Amino acid sequence: MADEHLRMIEALLFAASEPLAVEEIAARLPAGLPVDAYLARLEEDYRSRGVNLVRTGERYMFRTAPDLAFLLRREVEEPRKLSRAAVETLAIIAYHQPVTRAEIEEIRGVGLSKGTLDVLMAAGWVRICGRKRTPGRPLTYGTTDDFLAHFGLPSLDDLPGIDELKATGMLDGIDDLFAEAGAGMNADGETSVSTEDEDDATGS
């Protein structure tokens, strides 16, 4: 494994303004390089460093090591908190995607204002997945790679189970929603979502 190629990939990732897919990295390097192997090497090299190479979805990025995140926090400025409705909506989308607005409202038991979805989409955490092949062809929503990156998840398979979320207090006040929606979710917090009758976002 040539150190020069390793340095090239390291430089690409360092300079990138957003996470890079393997294909994007490979397109800028000599043909035939085992990019996956180089990325695995970099992940190992940076595992104990102040920054780590992390995978979010199918993309890679450098990020401050979790145990050093406190060094970058601003003491005088608190981050804007999501409303209860937004937190509930984001959690439902994460565990039940792709999901329609009506399905979100059914799980929550109350109507959903358009502003709630707008906030989550503006944050880059939620996207339109497509349209469901049902009367009215409603839009369906899912999470993004930015959602995975923000919450430090390599993939949706790494979403914590409901019991884990309750233990951390992240579901305080909204766990009843998941109890009601439990028919589609197992004890580990995994949801069985059918993607049949689903058009992607580019479908007509």
N, C-alpha and C positions, 0 to 999 in steps of 0.2 A: 504494500500500500504506500504510494508515493506521498511524502510529507507535503510536497508542493500542491498536490490536488486537495489535500486536507486543508491547507491554508487558504486555497481559493474558495472552498465551500464555507469556511469560517468567515472569510471576508464578505461573501455574499449575504450570509445570514446577519452579520453585524450591521451591514449598511442598509438592510431592507427596512422599510417603514411598516411592513406588515408581515405576518407569517408567510413562509414560502412552501409551496408544494414540491415534492420530489421532482416532478416533471419540469417545474420552473427552474429548479437548480440545475438539472441535467441539461437543459437547453442552453445554458451559458458555459458549459464545460466541454472538453473534448469528448467525442462520441464513445460510447461503450464503457464509461466509468461505472463501477458499482456504487452508485450514490448512496443506496441504503446502507451499505457496509461502512462508508465514510461517516454517515450520520450517526450510526451506532457507535462508532469510535469516538466521535465528538461528544455524544451524550455521556459516555463513560469518562472521557477526559475532564468534562466540566461538572461531573456529579458532585464533587466536593469543593467547587469553586464558589466565588461570590455571585456569579451568574451561572445559570443552568441552561442547557439546551433542552427545550421541552417540545412535545408533540401535542398539538391541539387539532383534533379531527385528523385530517391527512396532511397537515402543514406543520412546519417547524419554526421555532423562534427562540431567541435568547431572552431570558427573564431573570430578574433578581432572585436569588435563592430565597425560598419562603422564610427561613429563619432570620433573614436580614431585612425583610420588608419594612420593619419598624424604622429603619434608618431613613427611609424615604417619605415617611408620613409627615404631613404638615400639622404642627400642633395647633395653629390658630385657625385652621380652616377645616370644618367637618364636611365630609362628602354629603351630597344631597341624598336623602333617603327616599326609597320608593314608598308609595302609599300602600296601605294594606291590600287594596284591590289589585295593584300592580304586582305585588309579591305573590298573591294567590294566583293571579293569571299566569305569571311566569312559571310558577311551579306546575300548574296544570298543563301548560303547553309542553314543558320539559318532559313530563312523565307520560303524556297522552298523545304526543304528536304523531302524525299530522292531525290537527283538531280544528273544528270550525268554531266560529264565534258562538253559535247556538249551543254547541256541545260544552263550551266553557261556561256559558250561562247556566246550563243544566246542572253541571257539577257544583258551581258556586251557589246556585239557588237564587241568584239575583241577576238583574240585567247588567250588562257590561257597557260602559261608556266608550265611545270611539277614542276618546283621549287616552284611555289606559293602554290600548294597543299602540297608539301613536307614540307614547312615551317609550315603550319597550322597543319599538322599531327604530326610533330615533337614537336610542342607546346602542343599537346594533346587535341586540341580543335575540330579537325575534324577526322572522322573515315570512313572506308569503310563499307557501310551498306549491300551491296550485289550486285547483277547484275540484270539489267533490261531485261525482256524477249522480247527483240527486236533484230533485226539483229545485229550481232556483240556482243550481250550481254554485253553492256558497264557497267562498275562499277558505283555504285551510292554512294553518299557521304552524311553524316549527321553530326551533332554536338555530342559532348560527355558530360558526367557528369562533366568533368573538365571545359568545356566551361561554363556550368551553374554555377559552383562554382566560376570561375574567375569573372564572370559578376554579381554574387550575385542573380541568378535566381533560385527559387525553382523548376521550371519546364519550358518547352517550352511554356506552356500556359501563362507564365508571361513575355514573350518577349514584350517589349514596342511597341506601335503602331507607324506607320510611322510618324504621326504628332508629337508624343512625341520625336522621334529621331531627327526630324528636329528642334524642339524647343531647344534641347540641343546642336545642332551643330554637332552631330555625323555623320550626313549624308551630311554635306557640300560638294558640288562638286560631289556627287554621287546620289542625290535624283532623277535625271532624269532616272537613271537605273530602279528605282522602279516605276516611272510613266509608263515607257514602259512595265514593267512586271505586271502592275496593274490588268491585266485580271485574274490573279490567286490569287489576294490578295484583301481583303475588306478594308474598311476605317479604321478599327482598326489595320491593319497591319497583320491580320491573313491570312494565305494562305491555299487554298484548294488543297492539293496534293493527287493525286490518287496513292494508293499503289498497285493497281492491276498490274499484269504482273511483279511482283517484286520477285526476289529470295533473301533470306537472305545471309549473307556473307559465310555461310557454305554450301549453296546449290551447286549442281554440275552443 
